[in-house]
Amino acid sequence: MPVTLSVIKHKMDGHIGQHVLVTSQIGRRKTTKRHGILRETFPAIFVVELDPGKSSFERVSYSYTDILTKNIEVDFDVAQAN
């Protein structure tokens, strides 16, 4: 079965409140990794509250299209390291 935006959103809905690692493609062979907690899902985007002290901003949002096009990778099996 092909992956659709609604399937991606449904999977994200099941992980609200869990720790997440988001790896973003920011250029040719360059990535950035952000740790946080999946806080909210909306029809077109989801919001990740970033770990305090590790970034200059508190929240970041991503589109489900970013996952579909593989611009970001989301991993929910992240152990919280403090």
PDB file of N, CA, C and O in Angstrom, chain B, residues numbered from 101:
ATOM      1  N   MET B 101       0.842  -1.177   0.000  1.00  0.00           N
ATOM      2  CA  MET B 101       0.000   0.000   0.000  1.00  0.00           C
ATOM      3  C   MET B 101       0.892   1.246   0.000  1.00  0.00           C
ATOM      4  O   MET B 101       1.793   1.360   0.831  1.00  0.00           O
ATOM      5  N   PRO B 102       0.651   2.168  -0.915  1.00  0.00           N
ATOM      6  CA  PRO B 102       1.468   3.386  -0.941  1.00  0.00           C
ATOM      7  C   PRO B 102       1.222   4.263   0.284  1.00  0.00           C
ATOM      8  O   PRO B 102       0.120   4.309   0.831  1.00  0.00           O
ATOM      9  N   VAL B 103       2.268   4.947   0.690  1.00  0.00           N
ATOM     10  CA  VAL B 103       2.166   5.855   1.823  1.00  0.00           C
ATOM     11  C   VAL B 103       1.537   7.162   1.337  1.00  0.00           C
ATOM     12  O   VAL B 103       1.940   7.716   0.314  1.00  0.00           O
ATOM     13  N   THR B 104       0.554   7.639   2.079  1.00  0.00           N
ATOM     14  CA  THR B 104      -0.102   8.904   1.760  1.00  0.00           C
ATOM     15  C   THR B 104       0.042   9.848   2.941  1.00  0.00           C
ATOM     16  O   THR B 104       0.450   9.438   4.028  1.00  0.00           O
ATOM     17  N   LEU B 105      -0.292  11.100   2.728  1.00  0.00           N
ATOM     18  CA  LEU B 105      -0.211  12.080   3.808  1.00  0.00           C
ATOM     19  C   LEU B 105      -1.125  11.709   4.963  1.00  0.00           C
ATOM     20  O   LEU B 105      -0.764  11.914   6.123  1.00  0.00           O
ATOM     21  N   SER B 106      -2.301  11.167   4.670  1.00  0.00           N
ATOM     22  CA  SER B 106      -3.220  10.793   5.749  1.00  0.00           C
ATOM     23  C   SER B 106      -2.669   9.627   6.577  1.00  0.00           C
ATOM     24  O   SER B 106      -2.884   9.574   7.787  1.00  0.00           O
ATOM     25  N   VAL B 107      -1.969   8.704   5.940  1.00  0.00           N
ATOM     26  CA  VAL B 107      -1.351   7.590   6.667  1.00  0.00           C
ATOM     27  C   VAL B 107      -0.240   8.121   7.570  1.00  0.00           C
ATOM     28  O   VAL B 107      -0.120   7.699   8.720  1.00  0.00           O
ATOM     29  N   ILE B 108       0.565   9.038   7.056  1.00  0.00           N
ATOM     30  CA  ILE B 108       1.642   9.630   7.857  1.00  0.00           C
ATOM     31  C   ILE B 108       1.063  10.362   9.060  1.00  0.00           C
ATOM     32  O   ILE B 108       1.560  10.208  10.176  1.00  0.00           O
ATOM     33  N   LYS B 109       0.009  11.165   8.843  1.00  0.00           N
ATOM     34  CA  LYS B 109      -0.614  11.908   9.950  1.00  0.00           C
ATOM     35  C   LYS B 109      -1.169  10.951  10.993  1.00  0.00           C
ATOM     36  O   LYS B 109      -1.008  11.183  12.192  1.00  0.00           O
ATOM     37  N   HIS B 110      -1.818   9.880  10.556  1.00  0.00           N
ATOM     38  CA  HIS B 110      -2.384   8.910  11.487  1.00  0.00           C
ATOM     39  C   HIS B 110      -1.286   8.272  12.348  1.00  0.00           C
ATOM     40  O   HIS B 110      -1.472   8.073  13.548  1.00  0.00           O
ATOM     41  N   LYS B 111      -0.149   7.955  11.734  1.00  0.00           N
ATOM     42  CA  LYS B 111       0.974   7.386  12.501  1.00  0.00           C
ATOM     43  C   LYS B 111       1.521   8.402  13.501  1.00  0.00           C
ATOM     44  O   LYS B 111       1.859   8.042  14.628  1.00  0.00           O
ATOM     45  N   MET B 112       1.609   9.663  13.096  1.00  0.00           N
ATOM     46  CA  MET B 112       2.109  10.701  13.994  1.00  0.00           C
ATOM     47  C   MET B 112       1.149  10.911  15.164  1.00  0.00           C
ATOM     48  O   MET B 112       1.593  11.141  16.288  1.00  0.00           O
ATOM     49  N   ASP B 113      -0.152  10.835  14.917  1.00  0.00           N
ATOM     50  CA  ASP B 113      -1.147  10.990  15.983  1.00  0.00           C
ATOM     51  C   ASP B 113      -0.929   9.972  17.097  1.00  0.00           C
ATOM     52  O   ASP B 113      -1.187  10.270  18.263  1.00  0.00           O
ATOM     53  N   GLY B 114      -0.464   8.792  16.758  1.00  0.00           N
ATOM     54  CA  GLY B 114      -0.234   7.740  17.741  1.00  0.00           C
ATOM     55  C   GLY B 114       1.004   7.958  18.597  1.00  0.00           C
ATOM     56  O   GLY B 114       1.219   7.223  19.561  1.00  0.00           O
ATOM     57  N   HIS B 115       1.818   8.947  18.267  1.00  0.00           N
ATOM     58  CA  HIS B 115       3.069   9.186  18.995  1.00  0.00           C
ATOM     59  C   HIS B 115       3.095  10.522  19.729  1.00  0.00           C
ATOM     60  O   HIS B 115       4.157  10.947  20.183  1.00  0.00           O
ATOM     61  N   ILE B 116       1.964  11.187  19.856  1.00  0.00           N
ATOM     62  CA  ILE B 116       1.929  12.474  20.555  1.00  0.00           C
ATOM     63  C   ILE B 116       2.400  12.286  21.993  1.00  0.00           C
ATOM     64  O   ILE B 116       1.967  11.364  22.684  1.00  0.00           O
ATOM     65  N   GLY B 117       3.296  13.173  22.435  1.00  0.00           N
ATOM     66  CA  GLY B 117       3.836  13.111  23.787  1.00  0.00           C
ATOM     67  C   GLY B 117       5.106  12.296  23.914  1.00  0.00           C
ATOM     68  O   GLY B 117       5.695  12.249  24.994  1.00  0.00           O
ATOM     69  N   GLN B 118       5.546  11.653  22.845  1.00  0.00           N
ATOM     70  CA  GLN B 118       6.750  10.833  22.886  1.00  0.00           C
ATOM     71  C   GLN B 118       7.970  11.623  22.432  1.00  0.00           C
ATOM     72  O   GLN B 118       7.862  12.595  21.685  1.00  0.00           O
ATOM     73  N   HIS B 119       9.136  11.180  22.902  1.00  0.00           N
ATOM     74  CA  HIS B 119      10.394  11.789  22.478  1.00  0.00           C
ATOM     75  C   HIS B 119      10.646  11.428  21.023  1.00  0.00           C
ATOM     76  O   HIS B 119      10.305  10.339  20.562  1.00  0.00           O
ATOM     77  N   VAL B 120      11.253  12.368  20.316  1.00  0.00           N
ATOM     78  CA  VAL B 120      11.452  12.196  18.889  1.00  0.00           C
ATOM     79  C   VAL B 120      12.807  12.797  18.493  1.00  0.00           C
ATOM     80  O   VAL B 120      13.276  13.760  19.100  1.00  0.00           O
ATOM     81  N   LEU B 121      13.410  12.218  17.480  1.00  0.00           N
ATOM     82  CA  LEU B 121      14.606  12.762  16.849  1.00  0.00           C
ATOM     83  C   LEU B 121      14.231  13.053  15.408  1.00  0.00           C
ATOM     84  O   LEU B 121      13.815  12.159  14.670  1.00  0.00           O
ATOM     85  N   VAL B 122      14.382  14.325  15.007  1.00  0.00           N
ATOM     86  CA  VAL B 122      14.076  14.724  13.639  1.00  0.00           C
ATOM     87  C   VAL B 122      15.392  15.073  12.957  1.00  0.00           C
ATOM     88  O   VAL B 122      16.117  15.962  13.404  1.00  0.00           O
ATOM     89  N   THR B 123      15.692  14.372  11.877  1.00  0.00           N
ATOM     90  CA  THR B 123      16.881  14.634  11.085  1.00  0.00           C
ATOM     91  C   THR B 123      16.445  15.322   9.805  1.00  0.00           C
ATOM     92  O   THR B 123      15.693  14.753   9.013  1.00  0.00           O
ATOM     93  N   SER B 124      16.920  16.556   9.599  1.00  0.00           N
ATOM     94  CA  SER B 124      16.522  17.360   8.450  1.00  0.00           C
ATOM     95  C   SER B 124      17.658  17.465   7.451  1.00  0.00           C
ATOM     96  O   SER B 124      18.819  17.621   7.829  1.00  0.00           O
ATOM     97  N   GLN B 125      17.318  17.380   6.187  1.00  0.00           N
ATOM     98  CA  GLN B 125      18.277  17.627   5.111  1.00  0.00           C
ATOM     99  C   GLN B 125      18.333  19.135   4.897  1.00  0.00           C
ATOM    100  O   GLN B 125      17.317  19.748   4.570  1.00  0.00           O
ATOM    101  N   ILE B 126      19.514  19.747   5.080  1.00  0.00           N
ATOM    102  CA  ILE B 126      19.619  21.198   4.928  1.00  0.00           C
ATOM    103  C   ILE B 126      20.504  21.599   3.758  1.00  0.00           C
ATOM    104  O   ILE B 126      20.758  22.786   3.552  1.00  0.00           O
ATOM    105  N   GLY B 127      20.956  20.665   3.023  1.00  0.00           N
ATOM    106  CA  GLY B 127      21.794  20.964   1.871  1.00  0.00           C
ATOM    107  C   GLY B 127      22.481  19.707   1.393  1.00  0.00           C
ATOM    108  O   GLY B 127      22.223  18.604   1.875  1.00  0.00           O
ATOM    109  N   ARG B 128      23.348  19.902   0.449  1.00  0.00           N
ATOM    110  CA  ARG B 128      24.070  18.758  -0.101  1.00  0.00           C
ATOM    111  C   ARG B 128      24.930  18.116   0.981  1.00  0.00           C
ATOM    112  O   ARG B 128      25.885  18.717   1.473  1.00  0.00           O
ATOM    113  N   ARG B 129      24.581  16.911   1.334  1.00  0.00           N
ATOM    114  CA  ARG B 129      25.287  16.124   2.358  1.00  0.00           C
ATOM    115  C   ARG B 129      25.338  16.784   3.722  1.00  0.00           C
ATOM    116  O   ARG B 129      26.229  16.489   4.519  1.00  0.00           O
ATOM    117  N   LYS B 130      24.402  17.669   4.002  1.00  0.00           N
ATOM    118  CA  LYS B 130      24.356  18.322   5.314  1.00  0.00           C
ATOM    119  C   LYS B 130      23.012  18.019   5.973  1.00  0.00           C
ATOM    120  O   LYS B 130      21.955  18.100   5.347  1.00  0.00           O
ATOM    121  N   THR B 131      23.086  17.671   7.240  1.00  0.00           N
ATOM    122  CA  THR B 131      21.869  17.388   8.003  1.00  0.00           C
ATOM    123  C   THR B 131      21.942  18.089   9.350  1.00  0.00           C
ATOM    124  O   THR B 131      23.019  18.445   9.830  1.00  0.00           O
ATOM    125  N   THR B 132      20.783  18.277   9.941  1.00  0.00           N
ATOM    126  CA  THR B 132      20.707  18.783  11.304  1.00  0.00           C
ATOM    127  C   THR B 132      19.788  17.851  12.084  1.00  0.00           C
ATOM    128  O   THR B 132      18.780  17.378  11.559  1.00  0.00           O
ATOM    129  N   LYS B 133      20.139  17.592  13.337  1.00  0.00           N
ATOM    130  CA  LYS B 133      19.342  16.707  14.183  1.00  0.00           C
ATOM    131  C   LYS B 133      18.789  17.505  15.345  1.00  0.00           C
ATOM    132  O   LYS B 133      19.504  18.270  15.992  1.00  0.00           O
ATOM    133  N   ARG B 134      17.497  17.316  15.599  1.00  0.00           N
ATOM    134  CA  ARG B 134      16.844  18.011  16.705  1.00  0.00           C
ATOM    135  C   ARG B 134      16.088  16.997  17.553  1.00  0.00           C
ATOM    136  O   ARG B 134      15.329  16.172  17.044  1.00  0.00           O
ATOM    137  N   HIS B 135      16.316  17.081  18.864  1.00  0.00           N
ATOM    138  CA  HIS B 135      15.628  16.228  19.826  1.00  0.00           C
ATOM    139  C   HIS B 135      14.494  17.021  20.459  1.00  0.00           C
ATOM    140  O   HIS B 135      14.624  18.219  20.710  1.00  0.00           O
ATOM    141  N   GLY B 136      13.384  16.343  20.715  1.00  0.00           N
ATOM    142  CA  GLY B 136      12.278  17.010  21.374  1.00  0.00           C
ATOM    143  C   GLY B 136      11.130  16.056  21.622  1.00  0.00           C
ATOM    144  O   GLY B 136      11.293  14.836  21.598  1.00  0.00           O
ATOM    145  N   ILE B 137       9.960  16.638  21.862  1.00  0.00           N
ATOM    146  CA  ILE B 137       8.747  15.874  22.135  1.00  0.00           C
ATOM    147  C   ILE B 137       7.695  16.285  21.120  1.00  0.00           C
ATOM    148  O   ILE B 137       7.466  17.475  20.905  1.00  0.00           O
ATOM    149  N   LEU B 138       7.055  15.305  20.497  1.00  0.00           N
ATOM    150  CA  LEU B 138       5.964  15.586  19.568  1.00  0.00           C
ATOM    151  C   LEU B 138       4.777  16.092  20.378  1.00  0.00           C
ATOM    152  O   LEU B 138       4.199  15.344  21.167  1.00  0.00           O
ATOM    153  N   ARG B 139       4.412  17.356  20.188  1.00  0.00           N
ATOM    154  CA  ARG B 139       3.370  17.975  21.011  1.00  0.00           C
ATOM    155  C   ARG B 139       2.000  17.994  20.352  1.00  0.00           C
ATOM    156  O   ARG B 139       1.003  17.672  20.999  1.00  0.00           O
ATOM    157  N   GLU B 140       1.930  18.366  19.072  1.00  0.00           N
ATOM    158  CA  GLU B 140       0.625  18.516  18.436  1.00  0.00           C
ATOM    159  C   GLU B 140       0.706  18.101  16.980  1.00  0.00           C
ATOM    160  O   GLU B 140       1.753  18.199  16.339  1.00  0.00           O
ATOM    161  N   THR B 141      -0.429  17.636  16.473  1.00  0.00           N
ATOM    162  CA  THR B 141      -0.559  17.387  15.044  1.00  0.00           C
ATOM    163  C   THR B 141      -1.737  18.178  14.528  1.00  0.00           C
ATOM    164  O   THR B 141      -2.762  18.302  15.198  1.00  0.00           O
ATOM    165  N   PHE B 142      -1.585  18.703  13.352  1.00  0.00           N
ATOM    166  CA  PHE B 142      -2.630  19.463  12.675  1.00  0.00           C
ATOM    167  C   PHE B 142      -2.840  18.830  11.306  1.00  0.00           C
ATOM    168  O   PHE B 142      -2.090  17.930  10.931  1.00  0.00           O
ATOM    169  N   PRO B 143      -3.834  19.273  10.554  1.00  0.00           N
ATOM    170  CA  PRO B 143      -4.086  18.644   9.245  1.00  0.00           C
ATOM    171  C   PRO B 143      -2.888  18.649   8.290  1.00  0.00           C
ATOM    172  O   PRO B 143      -2.741  17.709   7.509  1.00  0.00           O
ATOM    173  N   ALA B 144      -2.036  19.664   8.324  1.00  0.00           N
ATOM    174  CA  ALA B 144      -0.930  19.731   7.370  1.00  0.00           C
ATOM    175  C   ALA B 144       0.451  19.706   8.014  1.00  0.00           C
ATOM    176  O   ALA B 144       1.441  19.446   7.332  1.00  0.00           O
ATOM    177  N   ILE B 145       0.535  19.975   9.337  1.00  0.00           N
ATOM    178  CA  ILE B 145       1.838  20.056  10.004  1.00  0.00           C
ATOM    179  C   ILE B 145       1.795  19.362  11.360  1.00  0.00           C
ATOM    180  O   ILE B 145       0.729  19.035  11.880  1.00  0.00           O
ATOM    181  N   PHE B 146       2.990  19.145  11.921  1.00  0.00           N
ATOM    182  CA  PHE B 146       3.092  18.682  13.301  1.00  0.00           C
ATOM    183  C   PHE B 146       4.133  19.540  14.010  1.00  0.00           C
ATOM    184  O   PHE B 146       5.028  20.097  13.375  1.00  0.00           O
ATOM    185  N   VAL B 147       4.006  19.640  15.333  1.00  0.00           N
ATOM    186  CA  VAL B 147       4.849  20.533  16.132  1.00  0.00           C
ATOM    187  C   VAL B 147       5.689  19.700  17.093  1.00  0.00           C
ATOM    188  O   VAL B 147       5.186  18.817  17.788  1.00  0.00           O
ATOM    189  N   VAL B 148       6.990  20.009  17.113  1.00  0.00           N
ATOM    190  CA  VAL B 148       7.927  19.360  18.031  1.00  0.00           C
ATOM    191  C   VAL B 148       8.449  20.427  18.987  1.00  0.00           C
ATOM    192  O   VAL B 148       8.991  21.447  18.563  1.00  0.00           O
ATOM    193  N   GLU B 149       8.275  20.173  20.286  1.00  0.00           N
ATOM    194  CA  GLU B 149       8.834  21.052  21.319  1.00  0.00           C
ATOM    195  C   GLU B 149      10.251  20.571  21.598  1.00  0.00           C
ATOM    196  O   GLU B 149      10.458  19.445  22.051  1.00  0.00           O
ATOM    197  N   LEU B 150      11.219  21.431  21.326  1.00  0.00           N
ATOM    198  CA  LEU B 150      12.625  21.046  21.431  1.00  0.00           C
ATOM    199  C   LEU B 150      13.090  20.986  22.880  1.00  0.00           C
ATOM    200  O   LEU B 150      12.543  21.661  23.752  1.00  0.00           O
ATOM    201  N   ASP B 151      14.112  20.166  23.120  1.00  0.00           N
ATOM    202  CA  ASP B 151      14.691  20.052  24.456  1.00  0.00           C
ATOM    203  C   ASP B 151      15.252  21.404  24.869  1.00  0.00           C
ATOM    204  O   ASP B 151      15.900  22.073  24.064  1.00  0.00           O
ATOM    205  N   PRO B 152      15.014  21.821  26.121  1.00  0.00           N
ATOM    206  CA  PRO B 152      15.509  23.131  26.568  1.00  0.00           C
ATOM    207  C   PRO B 152      17.033  23.188  26.593  1.00  0.00           C
ATOM    208  O   PRO B 152      17.706  22.215  26.932  1.00  0.00           O
ATOM    209  N   GLY B 153      17.554  24.351  26.224  1.00  0.00           N
ATOM    210  CA  GLY B 153      18.994  24.567  26.269  1.00  0.00           C
ATOM    211  C   GLY B 153      19.763  24.053  25.080  1.00  0.00           C
ATOM    212  O   GLY B 153      20.953  24.342  24.960  1.00  0.00           O
ATOM    213  N   LYS B 154      19.137  23.302  24.194  1.00  0.00           N
ATOM    214  CA  LYS B 154      19.853  22.747  23.052  1.00  0.00           C
ATOM    215  C   LYS B 154      19.609  23.535  21.771  1.00  0.00           C
ATOM    216  O   LYS B 154      20.196  23.230  20.733  1.00  0.00           O
ATOM    217  N   SER B 155      18.752  24.539  21.839  1.00  0.00           N
ATOM    218  CA  SER B 155      18.449  25.329  20.658  1.00  0.00           C
ATOM    219  C   SER B 155      18.062  26.739  21.078  1.00  0.00           C
ATOM    220  O   SER B 155      17.712  26.982  22.233  1.00  0.00           O
ATOM    221  N   SER B 156      18.131  27.665  20.126  1.00  0.00           N
ATOM    222  CA  SER B 156      17.781  29.050  20.438  1.00  0.00           C
ATOM    223  C   SER B 156      16.277  29.294  20.362  1.00  0.00           C
ATOM    224  O   SER B 156      15.814  30.386  20.691  1.00  0.00           O
ATOM    225  N   PHE B 157      15.513  28.301  19.935  1.00  0.00           N
ATOM    226  CA  PHE B 157      14.062  28.427  19.906  1.00  0.00           C
ATOM    227  C   PHE B 157      13.420  27.210  20.546  1.00  0.00           C
ATOM    228  O   PHE B 157      14.051  26.164  20.695  1.00  0.00           O
ATOM    229  N   GLU B 158      12.150  27.360  20.924  1.00  0.00           N
ATOM    230  CA  GLU B 158      11.480  26.331  21.724  1.00  0.00           C
ATOM    231  C   GLU B 158      10.745  25.281  20.907  1.00  0.00           C
ATOM    232  O   GLU B 158      10.717  24.109  21.280  1.00  0.00           O
ATOM    233  N   ARG B 159      10.148  25.696  19.791  1.00  0.00           N
ATOM    234  CA  ARG B 159       9.325  24.776  19.009  1.00  0.00           C
ATOM    235  C   ARG B 159       9.682  24.882  17.538  1.00  0.00           C
ATOM    236  O   ARG B 159      10.180  25.906  17.069  1.00  0.00           O
ATOM    237  N   VAL B 160       9.418  23.805  16.827  1.00  0.00           N
ATOM    238  CA  VAL B 160       9.617  23.795  15.384  1.00  0.00           C
ATOM    239  C   VAL B 160       8.477  22.972  14.779  1.00  0.00           C
ATOM    240  O   VAL B 160       8.014  21.999  15.374  1.00  0.00           O
ATOM    241  N   SER B 161       8.039  23.375  13.599  1.00  0.00           N
ATOM    242  CA  SER B 161       6.968  22.637  12.940  1.00  0.00           C
ATOM    243  C   SER B 161       7.468  22.098  11.611  1.00  0.00           C
ATOM    244  O   SER B 161       8.326  22.693  10.959  1.00  0.00           O
ATOM    245  N   TYR B 162       6.915  20.965  11.228  1.00  0.00           N
ATOM    246  CA  TYR B 162       7.266  20.313   9.977  1.00  0.00           C
ATOM    247  C   TYR B 162       5.987  19.900   9.269  1.00  0.00           C
ATOM    248  O   TYR B 162       4.942  19.725   9.896  1.00  0.00           O
ATOM    249  N   SER B 163       6.083  19.751   7.984  1.00  0.00           N
ATOM    250  CA  SER B 163       4.965  19.314   7.166  1.00  0.00           C
ATOM    251  C   SER B 163       5.038  17.799   6.981  1.00  0.00           C
ATOM    252  O   SER B 163       6.126  17.223   6.961  1.00  0.00           O
ATOM    253  N   TYR B 164       3.891  17.163   6.847  1.00  0.00           N
ATOM    254  CA  TYR B 164       3.871  15.729   6.538  1.00  0.00           C
ATOM    255  C   TYR B 164       4.485  15.479   5.167  1.00  0.00           C
ATOM    256  O   TYR B 164       5.008  14.396   4.903  1.00  0.00           O
ATOM    257  N   THR B 165       4.421  16.482   4.296  1.00  0.00           N
ATOM    258  CA  THR B 165       5.025  16.379   2.972  1.00  0.00           C
ATOM    259  C   THR B 165       6.536  16.227   3.078  1.00  0.00           C
ATOM    260  O   THR B 165       7.151  15.563   2.244  1.00  0.00           O
ATOM    261  N   ASP B 166       7.147  16.841   4.107  1.00  0.00           N
ATOM    262  CA  ASP B 166       8.587  16.688   4.324  1.00  0.00           C
ATOM    263  C   ASP B 166       8.959  15.229   4.559  1.00  0.00           C
ATOM    264  O   ASP B 166      10.009  14.774   4.103  1.00  0.00           O
ATOM    265  N   ILE B 167       8.118  14.506   5.257  1.00  0.00           N
ATOM    266  CA  ILE B 167       8.356  13.076   5.505  1.00  0.00           C
ATOM    267  C   ILE B 167       8.167  12.298   4.209  1.00  0.00           C
ATOM    268  O   ILE B 167       8.980  11.438   3.868  1.00  0.00           O
ATOM    269  N   LEU B 168       7.095  12.603   3.493  1.00  0.00           N
ATOM    270  CA  LEU B 168       6.782  11.893   2.246  1.00  0.00           C
ATOM    271  C   LEU B 168       7.892  12.061   1.214  1.00  0.00           C
ATOM    272  O   LEU B 168       8.230  11.115   0.503  1.00  0.00           O
ATOM    273  N   THR B 169       8.456  13.258   1.132  1.00  0.00           N
ATOM    274  CA  THR B 169       9.515  13.532   0.152  1.00  0.00           C
ATOM    275  C   THR B 169      10.908  13.230   0.690  1.00  0.00           C
ATOM    276  O   THR B 169      11.906  13.446   0.002  1.00  0.00           O
ATOM    277  N   LYS B 170      10.973  12.731   1.917  1.00  0.00           N
ATOM    278  CA  LYS B 170      12.228  12.342   2.566  1.00  0.00           C
ATOM    279  C   LYS B 170      13.169  13.525   2.822  1.00  0.00           C
ATOM    280  O   LYS B 170      14.387  13.353   2.862  1.00  0.00           O
ATOM    281  N   ASN B 171      12.603  14.722   2.994  1.00  0.00           N
ATOM    282  CA  ASN B 171      13.410  15.877   3.414  1.00  0.00           C
ATOM    283  C   ASN B 171      13.731  15.803   4.895  1.00  0.00           C
ATOM    284  O   ASN B 171      14.722  16.377   5.346  1.00  0.00           O
ATOM    285  N   ILE B 172      12.888  15.091   5.665  1.00  0.00           N
ATOM    286  CA  ILE B 172      13.167  14.841   7.078  1.00  0.00           C
ATOM    287  C   ILE B 172      12.935  13.374   7.374  1.00  0.00           C
ATOM    288  O   ILE B 172      12.199  12.681   6.670  1.00  0.00           O
ATOM    289  N   GLU B 173      13.582  12.922   8.434  1.00  0.00           N
ATOM    290  CA  GLU B 173      13.380  11.560   8.930  1.00  0.00           C
ATOM    291  C   GLU B 173      13.031  11.674  10.405  1.00  0.00           C
ATOM    292  O   GLU B 173      13.707  12.380  11.154  1.00  0.00           O
ATOM    293  N   VAL B 174      11.977  10.980  10.825  1.00  0.00           N
ATOM    294  CA  VAL B 174      11.503  11.046  12.204  1.00  0.00           C
ATOM    295  C   VAL B 174      11.732   9.690  12.858  1.00  0.00           C
ATOM    296  O   VAL B 174      11.330   8.658  12.320  1.00  0.00           O
ATOM    297  N   ASP B 175      12.384   9.697  14.029  1.00  0.00           N
ATOM    298  CA  ASP B 175      12.666   8.471  14.764  1.00  0.00           C
ATOM    299  C   ASP B 175      12.082   8.603  16.171  1.00  0.00           C
ATOM    300  O   ASP B 175      12.429   9.519  16.916  1.00  0.00           O
ATOM    301  N   PHE B 176      11.185   7.669  16.523  1.00  0.00           N
ATOM    302  CA  PHE B 176      10.527   7.706  17.831  1.00  0.00           C
ATOM    303  C   PHE B 176      11.185   6.827  18.867  1.00  0.00           C
ATOM    304  O   PHE B 176      10.805   6.881  20.036  1.00  0.00           O
ATOM    305  N   ASP B 177      12.156   6.019  18.488  1.00  0.00           N
ATOM    306  CA  ASP B 177      12.815   5.108  19.423  1.00  0.00           C
ATOM    307  C   ASP B 177      14.055   5.756  20.007  1.00  0.00           C
ATOM    308  O   ASP B 177      15.114   5.133  20.078  1.00  0.00           O
ATOM    309  N   VAL B 178      13.923   6.995  20.423  1.00  0.00           N
ATOM    310  CA  VAL B 178      15.050   7.743  20.946  1.00  0.00           C
ATOM    311  C   VAL B 178      14.999   7.718  22.473  1.00  0.00           C
ATOM    312  O   VAL B 178      13.991   8.092  23.073  1.00  0.00           O
ATOM    313  N   ALA B 179      16.077   7.279  23.087  1.00  0.00           N
ATOM    314  CA  ALA B 179      16.169   7.318  24.544  1.00  0.00           C
ATOM    315  C   ALA B 179      16.536   8.726  24.954  1.00  0.00           C
ATOM    316  O   ALA B 179      17.478   9.307  24.414  1.00  0.00           O
ATOM    317  N   GLN B 180      15.811   9.274  25.892  1.00  0.00           N
ATOM    318  CA  GLN B 180      16.061  10.639  26.377  1.00  0.00           C
ATOM    319  C   GLN B 180      17.334  10.634  27.208  1.00  0.00           C
ATOM    320  O   GLN B 180      17.401   9.971  28.243  1.00  0.00           O
ATOM    321  N   ALA B 181      18.341  11.369  26.758  1.00  0.00           N
ATOM    322  CA  ALA B 181      19.610  11.444  27.476  1.00  0.00           C
ATOM    323  C   ALA B 181      19.738  12.799  28.145  1.00  0.00           C
ATOM    324  O   ALA B 181      19.792  13.826  27.468  1.00  0.00           O
ATOM    325  N   ASN B 182      19.787  12.810  29.464  1.00  0.00           N
ATOM    326  CA  ASN B 182      19.985  14.047  30.230  1.00  0.00           C
ATOM    327  C   ASN B 182      21.176  13.901  31.123  1.00  0.00           C
ATOM    328  O   ASN B 182      21.517  14.831  31.855  1.00  0.00           O
TER     329      ASN B 182
END
